[in-house]
């Protein structure tokens, strides 16, 4: 999976060509979520599919890896799915999530603007390695299930409202 969220890529044609070449070298298929980028007039590749919005909770568990811009929600969805992650960050605020996936040993990160076909192949090989896949699955196994997270969040909000009433 490749997705860039609400951050448009500068050159969709070059981006899809790089993704197609890298995934082709590895014998992998690529699913690209267009996000806010316009991939309508780009080259087509048999092993690459571009789609609009996707449900991360449904798609990520079916993927071998998640490559994205480093948004907090996308990072969390990848961790929850137990899939290794490559963060290709574009804004400085996204660096923190790249460092987190490195620290957890569930992936790696780099600035998107410095990414080349060669570096993408190297990074994909890194995150598809068995030890990275194993760490990603272990982290996912320790995460709170979504239903419990919602209940806990609601409890915390209610407790905060009770302790700090608005006057």
Beta strands, then each sheet from edge to edge (+ up, - down):
strand 1: 2-3
strand 2: 30-33
strand 3: 48-51
strand 4: 65-68
strand 5: 84-89
strand 6: 107-111
sheet 1: 3+ 2+ 1+ 4+ 5+ 6+
end
